[in-house]
Amino acid sequence: MRSVKSWRARIVQAATLVLLSGAVSAQAANGPLDRPVRSEPVQVRFDPMIRQTSVTGVVPSGLCFSFSLPEEWRLTAEGVKAARSDVEIGIGLRSAGELRDMPQPDLASRDAAFLQKDYEELLGRPAQSVSLSSHGKATHWSATWIDANLPSASQSMTVETLIVPLSGEWVLELSLSGVDTRASHDALAQRLLTRLQVQGRAACQG
C-alpha cells in the first residue's frame, strides 16, 4: 500500500478535478482519501481447483484477518483487484491512537467521523448527504457530494467504506470500487462481512 501522503495527493487531485471540472469519473474517487498504511503486506492466494482467492493480513496487535473471494484476485498497492474485471477492494488498518481526538463513543464511529472530516477538508466543502449504519459487526459509512460539473447522470459522487473493529485498538477499512450495480456492490460487501475472520496471528501464517 502506498504511503498516506502519496495516496492522499493522488486521490485529492482526482477528486478535485471531479468536483471542479468533471474530468474524472465519480466511481474513480470512491475510496478513503487518507488511507491508513498497512504495517505488513496482505497475502493473496488463488486456488485454481476451487476458483477461490484467500486474502489474509496481519494486525500489529498480534491478530490477523482473513476472507475469501470468488474467482481470481490479485494484490495491488491499495488492496486487491479482480483479475477479470475492474472491481477493487481497498484494504487498510487504522489504529485507535490515530482516532483519539475524535469525540464519538466507539471506535467505528470515530473512524467514520475521521474519514468524513478528512474528505470535507480535502475537497473544501461539506457533503450534502452522509449515512452511517450498522451491518452486524461492521459499520457502513458513506458520503455524497452533488455538483453540476460531475459527469454522472445524477451529478453526484458517493464515497463509502466498511469499517470493521478488529479489537479495541484497530479497525479494518474495506472500500469497494468498480462495481457495476448497487446490487452487486451490496452482495460483495455482504460476502466480505460473512467470510471475514479475526484470529491469532499464527492462524494466518504458513
N, C-alpha and C positions, 0 to 999 in steps of 0.2 A: 504494500500500500504506500502511496506517495505521502510525503510529509503533509501536515496540516496546512502549512503556508503555501506550498505549491498547489495543493488541491484547491484551497481557498481562492488563490489567484486565478486559476483556470476557470473555475465554475462561476466566480463573481463576474468575470469578463463575459462569459456566455450569457448569464442571467441578465446582466445589464443590457447587452445587445437585444435580448428578447424583449425587455420592458421598454427600451427606448427606440428601437428601430425595427423589431420583428425579424431580425436576420437569422435567429436561431430558433429551432422548433421548441415548443413548450416541453415536449417529452424529454428532450436532452437535458433540461435543467432539473429533472426530478431526482434529487439526491441531496444529502446534507452538504451545506457549504463548508462548514468547519468539521470535516470528517476526522474522527479520532484515529490515532495511529495504532496499529497492532504491534505489540512488542515482539511477537513471534509470528512467522508466516502461517497462513492457513494451508492445510494439506487437502488436496483433491485427488480422489482415486476413482477411476471409471472401471466398472466391471462389465466387459462386453457380453458375458454369458447371460446376465440378468438385465442388461441395459439400464444400469443404475449407477449414479455417482454418489460417493460418500464424501462429505465435507467435514473436516474437523479443525478445531482451533484451540489454542491454549490460552487460559486466563492467568494473569500474573499471580493471582491469589492461590494457585495450586489446583484450580479446576480446569476442566476442558468442556467444550460444547461440540456437538456433532448433529448433523441431519443428513438425510438422503434426498436426492433429486432424480426424477426420471430421465432417462437418456444420458447423453454425454455433456458434461460441463467442463470448462477449462478455467484455470486460475488466471486472474488479471491483477493489475496493480491495486484495484479497489475492492475486489471480491472474486466473483465467479461469473462466467458468461456461458450461455448455452452454445454448443458447437454448431447447431443448425438454425439458429435464429438470432435476433438482436436482443433477446431477453437477458438482462444482467441483474445480479443481486449484489449490492454494495454491502460489505461486512465490516463492522468496526466495533471496538470496545471503548467505553468511556468510564473513567473512574469517579467514584463518589467525591474524591478530593477536588476534581475539576468542577464539580457542581455545588461545592459547599456554600457559595454565595447566593444560590437560588433559594427563595423562601418557601417553596412548595413542601407539603408534608411528607412526600415519599419520593424515592429515587427516580422512578419512571416519570412522574410529573415534573420533577426538577429537570430531567433531561429534555423533556418536551419543551419546557419553558426556555431552556438554554438554546435549543435549536430555533425556536421562534424568535428569540431576541437576536440571535446571530443573523438569521435571514433578513429580518427587518432592518438591522443596522447596515448590513452589506448591500442590500438592494435600495436603501434610502427611503423606504416607505412601508407603512404597516400593511399587513394582509387584510383583504376585505372579508375573508371568511377563515375561521380556524375551528378545527374539530379535534377533540380528544376523547377517545372511547376505549373501553376495556374489552379485550378479547381473550378471556381466560387468563393465562399467565403473562400476556403481553398487553401493552398499551399502544394504540394506533393514533399517531399524530399526523395531522395534515393541515396545510395552509394554502389558501388560494389568493392569487393576485389577478386583478382584472385590468386590462389595458387595451385601448383601441389598436395599438400597434402590434399586438400579438397575432401570429399567423394562423392560430387555430380558429375554427368557426365560432367557438364560444368566446373568443378573445380573452381567454383566461389561462393561467399557468398554475398548476397544483403540484406541490411537493409533499411527500409523505414518507414516514418512517415507522417501522415496527420496533418498539422498544421493549426489550425483554430483560428484567432484572435477573442476573445470574447469581448474585449474592448480595450482601449488604454493602459491598464495596465496588461492584462492577455492573454495568448494563451492556447488553448486546444491542447494536443498532443494525437493522436489516432494511435496506432500501431497494425496492423493485423498480426497474425501468425497462422500457422497450416492449411492454406487454400490450398486445393489440386491443383487448377489450377489458372492460371492468370485471366481467365475469371471470375471465382468465386470470386477471390480477388477483382477484379475491380467492380463487381456487389455489393458486400458487402460494399465496400468503397463508392460507389455511393448512396446506401441506407442510410448509415450513414449521408452523407452530405445533402441528400434530407430531411431526417427526423429530423435533428438537429435543435433545437430551443434554443434561448437565451432569457431569460425573467428576470423579477424581482424575487428576492429570494422567495417571497410569492407564486409565481406560482408553485413552486416545493415542497411546503410543504403540509402536510396533507395526 
